[in-house]
Amino acid sequence: MSYHLDSAAFPGVTETFGGEIALEPLFLPSGSGFTTLARSAESTPRPVIARKTLTGWTSVLASTPPIPSPVLRKLYSDAGVHVYTGGDDNLEANAAWISLHAKTAGTKTVTLPTPGPLYDTGSETLLGLSTTTATFTMAKGDTVLLTRSNPLVTGGVVFGFETGSFATSHFTGGFGGSYGTITSAPSQVISGSRSAYGAAPATTDWYEFLYSNPATIALSADTSYTVEFVTKTGTLPGSGGHFYFLARSQAAGAPSDRGVTSWTDPVATVQKRSVTFTTGNHTDYRLIWGLHNGGALSVDDILISRND
């Protein structure tokens, strides 16, 4: 049976719905106390979708399924159910991810019920750490898959430096942003075609050449993490020196250091390392790789995992 939505409940919606399924017999609402949401397109219209408010719950009778999206959206909104998007695109959502498939081309906005991290798996972009809305320009048939977490710190991403730019790597060149470089020299590269690299003379006391970016690699307070990474020795440090790794709060400085690890390996040694630590009561920790008394070191294939 074909039907139209009630003009008072759905102003501006003039589309004819129904007719997809032939039903026999047809069950229609009767009696009193209900609100009509749709009426048949017959010469004498009859209610085909109706809602009745009862004690503690609401009853909805739809005589001709499927229920149109405007009706579902209204029912959800009136019941206080969060609606992620205002269009008729295909959307699936749970506590871990959101999938949006564009029925039509255009600008699509996804609204979250509470602020939280949101990551676009297609563009490999962290959209924010406390995000409530995200907007996408999509062609018909495009799909966006979002994770409601930050995989940069939950073991979902292995960081490399293949783009050749710190700006696109979630890392910086250490102190002042200029101590470290991204090298493509075959003798210095660990894997792929590029690695992070730091070098200093033995007369240099402390030389921090690689920092994580706390704006995207955001470590929570009082939380356990494991950081895995691969190193390659280029030049040994001077007397009493070593290579080192640690996590440090930018605000609290050295007293907040966690996971302090030092080592020296023979030249050209490639070694995978794993460091587990628990942050203090700060939320601005960054990871630091450095040289003590000079030397040269390459770093690559960084994996950060939260130990929940």
C-alpha positions in Angstrom: 0.0 0.0 0.0 1.3 3.4 -0.9 1.1 6.2 1.7 2.1 9.8 2.6 3.6 11.1 5.8 1.5 13.4 7.9 2.2 17.0 6.8 2.1 18.3 10.4 4.6 15.8 11.7 6.8 15.9 8.6 6.5 19.4 7.0 7.9 19.6 3.5 8.0 15.8 3.0 5.7 15.1 0.0 7.2 11.8 -1.3 5.0 8.8 -1.7 6.2 5.8 0.3 5.2 2.1 0.4 4.0 -0.2 -2.3 7.1 -2.4 -2.1 5.3 -5.3 -0.4 1.8 -6.6 -0.9 0.3 -7.4 2.4 -2.8 -9.5 3.0 -4.4 -9.1 5.5 -3.5 -5.5 6.3 -3.4 -4.6 10.0 -4.4 -1.0 10.7 -4.5 1.1 13.9 -7.9 1.7 15.3 -9.4 3.1 18.5 -8.3 6.4 20.0 -5.3 7.9 21.8 -2.8 7.5 19.0 -1.0 9.9 16.7 -1.1 9.3 13.0 2.3 9.6 11.3 1.3 8.4 7.8 -1.9 7.8 5.9 -2.7 5.7 2.9 -2.8 7.2 -0.6 -6.4 6.0 -1.1 -9.4 8.2 -2.0 -10.4 7.7 1.7 -7.0 7.8 3.5 -6.5 5.4 6.4 -3.8 5.6 9.1 -0.9 3.2 8.3 1.8 4.4 10.7 0.7 5.5 14.2 2.3 6.1 17.6 0.8 5.8 21.0 2.4 6.9 24.2 1.9 4.5 27.1 3.2 4.4 30.7 7.0 4.2 30.4 7.1 3.3 26.8 5.8 4.2 23.3 4.1 1.8 20.9 4.5 2.3 17.1 2.5 0.3 14.6 3.7 0.3 11.0 1.2 -1.4 8.7 3.4 -1.3 5.6 7.1 -1.9 6.2 9.8 -0.8 5.7 9.5 2.3 7.8 10.8 5.4 5.9 13.9 7.1 7.3 12.1 10.4 8.2 9.8 8.4 10.5 12.7 6.5 12.0 14.6 9.7 12.6 11.7 11.4 14.3 11.0 8.4 16.5 14.7 8.2 17.5 14.8 12.0 18.2 11.6 12.0 20.2 12.9 9.0 22.3 16.2 10.7 23.0 18.2 8.3 20.8 21.4 9.8 19.4 21.3 10.3 15.6 24.7 10.4 14.0 23.8 12.0 10.7 20.9 13.9 9.3 20.9 12.4 5.8 19.7 9.1 4.4 23.2 7.7 3.8 23.9 4.2 5.1 25.5 4.4 8.6 26.6 1.8 11.1 28.0 2.7 14.5 29.1 1.1 17.7 31.4 1.9 20.6 34.5 1.2 18.5 33.9 2.5 15.0 31.5 4.4 12.6 31.0 3.5 8.9 29.3 6.0 6.6 28.4 5.1 3.0 27.2 7.9 0.8 23.9 7.4 -0.9 24.3 10.7 -2.7 27.2 13.1 -3.4 27.7 16.1 -1.1 28.9 17.2 2.3 28.2 14.8 5.1 28.4 15.6 8.8 28.8 12.9 11.5 27.9 13.9 15.1 29.1 12.0 18.1 27.1 11.6 21.3 30.1 12.6 23.5 33.5 14.1 22.7 36.3 11.6 22.1 39.1 10.7 19.7 38.2 10.1 16.1 40.5 8.6 13.4 39.9 8.4 9.7 41.3 5.1 8.6 41.1 6.0 4.9 43.2 9.1 5.0 45.1 7.9 8.1 44.3 11.1 9.8 43.6 11.8 13.5 40.6 14.1 13.3 40.8 15.1 16.9 41.2 13.9 20.5 37.9 15.4 21.8 35.8 15.5 18.7 32.0 15.9 18.5 31.5 16.5 14.8 33.3 15.6 11.6 32.5 16.7 8.0 33.4 15.0 4.8 32.9 15.8 1.1 31.9 12.5 -0.5 31.0 11.2 -4.0 28.1 8.9 -4.3 29.2 5.4 -3.3 32.2 6.6 -1.2 32.7 5.1 2.3 34.3 6.6 5.3 35.4 4.3 8.1 36.2 6.0 11.4 37.6 4.5 14.6 36.5 6.0 17.9 39.9 5.8 19.4 43.5 7.0 18.7 45.3 4.1 17.0 48.5 6.1 17.2 48.8 5.1 20.8 46.9 1.8 20.9 49.2 -0.3 18.8 47.3 0.4 15.5 50.0 2.2 13.6 53.7 1.5 13.0 55.4 4.8 12.4 58.0 5.2 9.7 59.5 8.2 7.9 58.9 7.3 4.3 57.3 10.6 3.4 60.6 12.3 4.1 59.0 15.0 6.2 58.6 15.3 10.0 55.5 17.4 9.3 53.6 14.2 8.1 55.1 11.8 10.6 53.7 12.7 14.0 57.3 13.4 15.1 59.6 16.3 15.1 63.4 16.8 14.7 64.0 16.9 18.4 65.2 20.0 20.3 64.2 23.1 18.5 62.8 21.0 15.7 66.1 20.9 14.0 68.5 18.5 15.7 67.2 15.4 13.9 66.8 14.7 10.2 65.2 12.1 8.0 67.9 10.3 6.1 67.8 8.4 2.8 71.5 7.3 2.9 71.5 3.5 2.4 74.1 3.0 5.2 71.8 4.9 7.7 68.4 3.6 6.7 66.9 0.8 8.7 63.9 -0.2 6.6 62.1 1.2 3.6 63.8 4.1 2.0 64.1 6.6 4.9 64.7 6.6 8.7 65.0 9.3 11.4 68.6 10.1 12.1 70.6 12.1 14.6 74.4 12.7 14.8 76.6 14.9 17.0 80.3 15.1 17.9 81.6 13.5 21.1 82.0 16.9 22.6 78.2 17.3 22.7 76.8 16.5 26.1 73.1 15.8 25.4 71.5 15.8 22.0 67.8 15.1 21.6 67.1 14.5 17.9 63.7 12.9 17.8 60.5 13.9 19.6 56.9 12.5 19.3 54.2 15.1 18.8 51.9 15.2 21.9 49.2 16.8 19.9 48.6 13.5 18.1 50.6 10.9 20.0 48.7 11.9 23.2 49.6 9.7 26.2 47.1 9.6 29.0 48.1 10.2 32.6 48.8 7.2 34.9 48.7 4.8 32.1 51.0 1.9 31.0 52.5 1.9 27.5 54.9 -0.2 25.6 57.0 1.5 22.9 58.8 -0.7 20.4 61.3 0.7 17.9 64.3 -0.3 15.8 67.7 1.4 16.0 70.9 1.3 13.9 74.2 2.5 15.2 76.1 4.8 12.9 78.9 6.1 15.1 79.6 5.2 18.8 79.2 7.9 21.4 82.3 9.3 23.0 83.8 8.2 26.4 81.1 7.5 29.0 78.3 8.2 26.4 75.3 6.2 25.3 72.1 6.4 23.2 68.9 6.8 25.1 65.1 6.8 25.1 62.6 8.2 27.6 59.1 9.7 28.0 59.0 13.2 29.6 56.2 15.7 30.5 56.9 19.0 28.8 55.5 20.9 31.8 57.2 18.9 34.6 60.5 18.3 32.9 63.1 15.7 34.0 61.5 14.8 37.3 58.6 13.3 35.3 60.9 11.0 33.2 59.6 7.5 32.6 61.0 4.5 30.8 64.5 5.8 30.8 66.6 3.4 28.7 70.2 3.6 27.5 72.4 1.4 25.3 75.4 1.2 23.1 75.7 -1.2 20.2 78.5 -1.9 17.8 78.5 0.2 14.6 76.0 -1.0 12.0 74.0 -3.1 14.6 70.3 -3.1 13.9 68.3 -3.8 17.1 64.6 -3.9 17.9 63.9 -2.5 21.4 60.9 -2.6 23.7 60.3 -0.3 26.6 57.3 -0.4 29.0 56.5 2.4 31.4 53.7 4.0 33.3 53.1 7.7 32.9 52.7 10.1 35.9 49.8 12.5 36.5 50.5 14.5 33.3 48.9 14.5 29.9 51.7 16.2 27.9 54.3 13.4 27.7 56.4 13.1 24.6 58.8 10.4 23.6 62.4 11.4 23.3 65.4 9.7 21.5 68.8 11.2 22.0 72.6 10.9 22.2 74.9 11.4 25.2 78.4 12.4 24.3 77.7 12.4 20.6 77.5 9.5 18.2 75.1 8.8 15.4 71.8 6.8 15.5 69.0 5.9 13.2 65.4 5.1 14.5 62.5 3.6 12.6 59.4 1.3 12.8 58.0 2.8 16.0 54.9 1.1 17.6 53.2 2.6 20.6 50.7 0.3 22.5 48.5 1.2 25.5 48.5 -1.7 28.0 44.8 -1.8 29.0 
